[in-house]
Amino acid sequence: IKRNCDALKLSCTGEFIGWVIQDCSTNNRSYAEVAAAFLHVSVALQQELSRHWFGHIDAEKAKYLRHGIDDILANPPFGKEAAAAFPHVIADAARAGNCFGVGQNDACVFHLMRVLERGLAALATKFGEPFQFENWHNIIERIESKVRKIDLTFGPEWKTEQQFYSEVACEFMFFKDAWRNHVMHGRTEYDDERAENIYSHVGAFMKQLARGGLIEK
């Protein structure tokens, strides 16, 4: 009980239990005295708990949560392959999962769009396009124009590369029209089902970018 109190920052009850433990360890207390002490502990615990707010997270949602930097690094939200290629998305990906876990679905989608920003920046860099202060639509259109010009001069795998980058650019345009513009401008509210679907879609997409060789610069 004391360990739990310490973990939950229930300092008053934790200190009281510490005193009870020490007292019972150094003095020959009767059963009745020990029982009375634990009755007082129970009352103190209930009183201190009433001054805190605790929430319950469903087990199905709890799997999206990350508990501190060690947990995030050991178990990155979109997998180690995507984390290695895009290390700066890890924090937003973790925040997206935490927001989904506690029912903040709009915030979840917002952080997922920040994840996609990193992916689009990598794609823009690949094709020598400026990104930082550019409109998504304009960037994607310019990238698509360059993708269409991929030919034999790009090497023997040019058709495979053209297909990959065409699919990626098309996905970014979809993300922009379906989700990014709406969440950034407060046009849509997201329920659990939609937020979870977007989370899964963005995670799979970031893995796809990493496997295709795109990385942060």
N, C-alpha and C positions, 0 to 999 in steps of 0.2 A: 504494500500500500504506500509506503514511503517513497519507493522508487517511482511509482506512478504519480504521486503528488509532486515530486521534484520535476518530472518530465512535463507535467501540466502547469508548472509554475504556481502550485497551490502552497505557497511558502509557509503560511500560518499553520495549516494542518500538518505539513511536512515537519516543521520544527517541533510541534507538539508530539507527533509520533516518535520523533527522535528522542525526545525527553522520556516518553513512556518506555521505549526500548532500553534506554540507559538505566532508568529507574528499576525496571523489572530484572535487568541483568545484574545489578549490584545489590539489590535488596530482596529479601525473602518474602515476596508478596503472596498473599493468599489468593485463592481462585476468585473469591468475591471482589478483592481489590483490583485484580487484573480485569475482571469482567466490567467493573465500574469504569476503569480507565478507558477501555475500548468503547463503552457507551459514550463517554465524553468525546472520544475521537470521532465516532460516527456523527455526533451532533455538529462538531466543528467542521467536518468534511462537508456535510450537507449545507451548512451556512456559507462556507467559502465557495462551494460549487454554484450556489445561487447567485453569486456576484460575477460569474463568468458566463460566456455564451459558447455553447458547443453545438456543432452541426453533425449530422449523420450523412455519410457519402455511401451510396449504393456500391456494392462490390463490382458491378459491371462498369461503373464510372471510375472507381478507384484505380483501375489499371492505367488510366490516363495520367494520373498524378505523378509528379516527381518531387522527392523530398530532399531539397538541398543540392548543392553543386556536385557532391560525390555521387549521388544517385543519378543525376542528369548525365554525368560523364560516363558512368558505368553502364547506363541503359538509356542512351539518347533516344528521344521520342520517335524519330524516323529511321533509326538504325545507324550502325557505325559507319556504313559506307557513305551515306548522305552527310553524316556529321563530319567525316574526314574531308569531303569535298567542299562542304559549306559550313565551316565551324561557327560562323557568326549567326547562323539560323538557330542554333541549339537553344539559346535563351528564349527566343520568341516561340519556338516549337514547344518548349516546356511550359511557357505561360499559357499557350493555347490549350494544352492538355489540362492544366490546372484550372483554367477558367471553365472548360467544359465540365470538369469534375464537380465544380460547385454551382453549376447551373447558369453561369454567365456566358450564354451562347453567342451574343453579339460580340463580346470581347474576345471570345475564342476565334471567331471568324476574322476579326480585325488583326489579331496576331498572326493568323495564317496568311493573310495578305502581305504582312511584313516579311514573312518567310519567302513568299513568292518574289518579292522585290529583289532579294538576293539572287534568286535564280535568273530573273530577267536581266539583272546587272551582269551576270556571268555570260549570258547569251549575247548581250550587247557588246561586251568586251571582245568576245570571240570574233565578232564581225566588224570590229573597229567603230562601233557607234557610241556616241556620247549618251550618258544615262542619267546622271544625278538630278538634273533639273528639267528632264524631258517628260513629255506626256506619253503615257503607255502606248496609246494608239499609234502615235507617230513613230515611236521606236519600233514597234512590232511591224508596222508596214514597211519601214526601211529594211528591217532584217529580212522580211519575206521577199523583198525585191532582190536582195543579195543571194538568198537561198536559191532562187530560181536561176541564178547565173552560175551555180556550181556545175562544173563540167569536168572533162578529162584532165584539165590542168591541175585539179585538186588531188589527183592520184587515182589509183586503181579502184578504190572503194568509194568513188565519188557518188555513185547512185545511192549507196547505203547512207552516206552522210547527208545527201540531199533529202532523202526520206525522213531521216531522224530529225533534222532541223526544221523541216516542213511541219512535221507533227508537233514538235515543241512550240514553234511559233503559233500554230493554230490553237494549241491548248492555252497559250498565254492570252490570246485574243478572247477565247471563251471565258477564261477566268476574269478578265477585265469586265466583260459585258454582263456576266452572270453574277459575279460576287463582289469584285473589288469596288467598282463604282458605287454599288448600292450600300455596302457596309461603310465605306469612307464618308458617304454623304448622308448617312442615317435614313436611308429610304426603306430599309427592310429590317424586320426582326426575325430571329432564327430560333426555331424550336430544337429540341434535342436531336431529332432525326436528321434534320438538315445540317446542323452543326457537325454531327458525327460523320455524316457523309462527306462534307467538305474536308474535314480533318483527314479522313482516310484517303480522299482523292489527292489532296496536297502532299501527303506523306508519300504516296506511291509515285507521284510526279517528281518529287525531289530525288527519290531513288533512281528514277529513270534518267534524270539529268546527270547524276553522278556516274551511272553506268555508261552513259554516252560520252563521258570524258570531260564534261563541263565542271569547272572548279572556280572558286573565288579567286580573284586577283588582288 
